Amino acid sequence: MNGHDLIQPVSAARPTYRTDGSFHWIEADGVDDGLVTAPVFDVENPVTMILGYQMLSSSGTARVNLAEISKTSTNGMSVGVRPNIDRLQYYSRMSQHGVSASNVASPTIWGNHEKHVVTMQTTPGHVIVRLDGVPVIDTAQNLAQQSIAAQPLRVGLGVVTASIPGAFRLFGLQVWASDATQPTATQISELEAWLGAKMGVSL
C-alpha cells in the first residue's frame, strides 16, 4: 500500500491468503487475526477508505473492524461490521482532544454475508458510507480535524472501543489519509467498479 506494508509478527495471528482460482483474498479466522502498518496515518479528517469484504462469522453484536486508524481504545476511527446481521458501522472518538464517540450504523441495508464493496468518506463532522455504490450511512459525526500524529492502520483485530475479532475475507483495501488528495466522486465510482470486478461483484 504505497510502501506501507501490513504485517503481523505473530505467525498464528496472520490472516491466510486464499484463492479460488479466479479471485484472491486474505481470510481472518475470527479468533486473533490482524494486520498492522507502521504508525504513518493521522487520526484526522478527511479520510477515504475503499475495501472489498465478505463477513464469514455470524456471531457477535459488537463491531468487527475491517479497517481502523487508531492510537488507543479511545483515540481512533474505524469502519466495521456487526457480524450477526452483517451491518456496517462507523466509529470514531478522540478522548485526547475531548471528542466524544460517534457510533453509527446503516439503518436498514445489511450485507447478508455476501461479497461487497464498501467506501467510507469522512470529512470534518460528517461521514458517508457506501455499500456497493449506494449510500447507507450519511450523517453527522463528532470527529473534526484533530490530529494525534501518525498512528497505525489496522485490519482485523483492532483496539478501538467495543471491537471484537471476527472471521471475514478482505479482497482489497485502499486508503487516502488526511494528507492525501481525496478521490473525486467519479474516481470513487471507477475504483468501486474496479474492485468489484476483482472480487466478482457487479456494480
Secondary structure, 3 states (H helix, E strand, C coil): CCCCCCECCCHHHCCEEEECCCCEEEEEECCCCEEECCCCEECCCCEEEEEEEEECCCCCCCEEEEEEEEEECCEEEEEEEECCCCEEEEEEEEHHHCEEEEEEECCCCCCCCCEEEEEEEEECCEEEEEECCEEEEEEECCCCCCCCCEECEEEECCCCCCECCCEEEEEEEEEECCCCCCCCHHHHHHHHHHHHHHHCCCC
